[in-house]
Each structure stands twice: as C-alpha cells, then as structure tokens.
Amino acid sequence: MTFDHSSLEEPPVRIDATGLRMRPSDMRQLTKATGRTLEQLLQSEESADKFQAMAFIELRRRHPDLNADELWELAGDVEVEMGADLADPTVSAQPTISPPSVGTGA
C-alpha cells in the first residue's frame, strides 16, 4: 500500500550553505528506505536522488512518527529550495565591512 501524504501541507525543504544537520540514525533510516548509503545517493548520476536524500534528512526531523519508507516517498514529492548562496559561489555568507578609514585614507 502506498503512503498517502496528500494531506500533509509540507513547506519546501531549504538547502543552503549551512549544510544539512543529521544524526547517525537518520543515515541508517535512509539506508533502510533505499538500500543505499547517503554517500551512494549523493554520488549518484541521478540528480533527483541527491535532492531526495537531502529532503529525507530534513523531513525525518519534521516527521519522526513516519517510517523510513513513508519519508522516502514524501521526500520525492516535496519541493527542494536551493539557497541563493549556493547558486552563486561569489556571494559570501557574511558581508565584508571595511572600516570608514579605508575609503578616505584617514
């Protein structure tokens, strides 16, 4: 039977420069659901696997009551939002602020 997650109004999963936080148990549950390790999923040729794996980790934190298979299915349908800081590597996480004397030489 397929898990019906249509009733969950799931906000997007945001992936940004701060990275993913995960517990070893999250990684074990991901392996249980997919038969592959996190490393294998992130190195996959299929980019959807990478996004789904990252979404799974976040969704496990949001829905600890769901089993691994249900979370994996939900992770395949949730919107994954990439932070602008990852899209443009020239944008730093914190702005560089120069002291006022730099511009005037004073």
C-alpha positions as CSV (number, residue, x, y, z in Angstrom):
1,M,0.0,0.0,0.0
2,T,1.3,3.4,-0.9
3,F,1.6,6.1,1.8
4,D,-1.0,8.9,1.2
5,H,0.8,12.1,2.1
6,S,-1.5,14.4,0.2
7,S,-3.0,15.6,3.4
8,L,0.4,17.0,4.6
9,E,0.9,20.6,3.6
10,E,4.7,20.3,3.5
11,P,6.7,23.6,3.3
12,P,9.7,23.4,1.0
13,V,12.9,21.9,2.2
14,R,15.6,24.6,2.0
15,I,19.2,23.6,1.4
16,D,21.8,26.3,1.9
17,A,25.4,27.0,2.7
18,T,24.9,26.0,6.3
19,G,24.5,22.4,5.1
20,L,22.5,19.6,6.4
21,R,22.4,18.5,10.1
22,M,21.9,14.8,10.6
23,R,22.2,12.1,13.1
24,P,23.6,8.7,12.5
25,S,20.1,7.3,13.0
26,D,18.9,9.5,10.1
27,M,21.6,7.9,7.9
28,R,20.6,4.4,9.0
29,Q,16.9,5.1,8.2
30,L,17.9,6.5,4.8
31,T,19.8,3.3,4.1
32,K,16.8,1.2,5.3
33,A,14.4,3.0,3.0
34,T,16.6,3.0,-0.1
35,G,19.1,0.2,0.2
36,R,21.9,2.7,-0.5
37,T,24.0,4.8,1.8
38,L,23.9,8.6,1.9
39,E,27.2,8.7,0.2
40,Q,26.0,6.5,-2.7
41,L,22.9,8.6,-3.1
42,L,24.9,11.9,-3.2
43,Q,27.3,10.4,-5.7
44,S,24.5,9.1,-7.9
45,E,24.3,10.2,-11.6
46,E,20.7,10.9,-11.0
47,S,20.4,14.4,-9.5
48,A,16.9,13.6,-8.2
49,D,18.4,11.1,-5.9
50,K,20.6,13.8,-4.4
51,F,17.8,16.2,-3.8
52,Q,15.5,13.4,-2.4
53,A,18.2,12.3,0.0
54,M,18.7,15.8,1.3
55,A,14.9,16.3,1.7
56,F,14.7,12.9,3.5
57,I,17.1,14.1,6.2
58,E,15.1,17.3,6.9
59,L,11.8,15.5,6.7
60,R,12.9,12.9,9.3
61,R,13.4,15.8,11.7
62,R,9.9,17.2,10.9
63,H,8.1,13.9,11.0
64,P,9.7,11.5,13.5
65,D,6.5,9.5,13.5
66,L,6.7,8.4,9.9
67,N,8.7,5.3,9.0
68,A,11.6,5.4,6.6
69,D,9.7,4.2,3.5
70,E,7.0,6.8,4.0
71,L,9.6,9.5,4.5
72,W,11.5,8.5,1.3
73,E,8.2,8.7,-0.7
74,L,7.4,12.1,0.8
75,A,10.9,13.3,0.1
76,G,10.3,12.5,-3.6
77,D,7.4,14.9,-3.7
78,V,8.4,17.8,-1.5
79,E,9.8,21.0,-3.1
80,V,13.5,21.4,-2.5
81,E,14.7,25.0,-2.5
82,M,18.3,25.8,-3.0
83,G,19.6,28.9,-1.2
84,A,20.9,31.7,-3.3
85,D,24.2,31.4,-1.5
86,L,24.7,28.0,-3.1
87,A,23.5,29.1,-6.5
88,D,26.2,31.9,-6.7
89,P,29.5,30.9,-5.2
90,T,30.7,34.5,-5.3
91,V,28.2,35.5,-2.6
92,S,29.7,35.2,0.8
93,A,27.7,34.2,3.9
94,Q,28.7,37.4,5.7
95,P,29.3,40.7,4.0
96,T,32.8,42.2,4.3
97,I,32.6,45.5,6.0
98,S,35.5,47.9,5.7
99,P,36.3,50.4,8.4
100,P,35.5,54.0,7.4
101,S,39.2,54.9,7.1
102,V,39.6,52.6,4.1
103,G,37.7,54.9,1.8
104,T,39.2,58.2,3.0
105,G,42.6,57.1,4.0
106,A,42.1,58.8,7.3
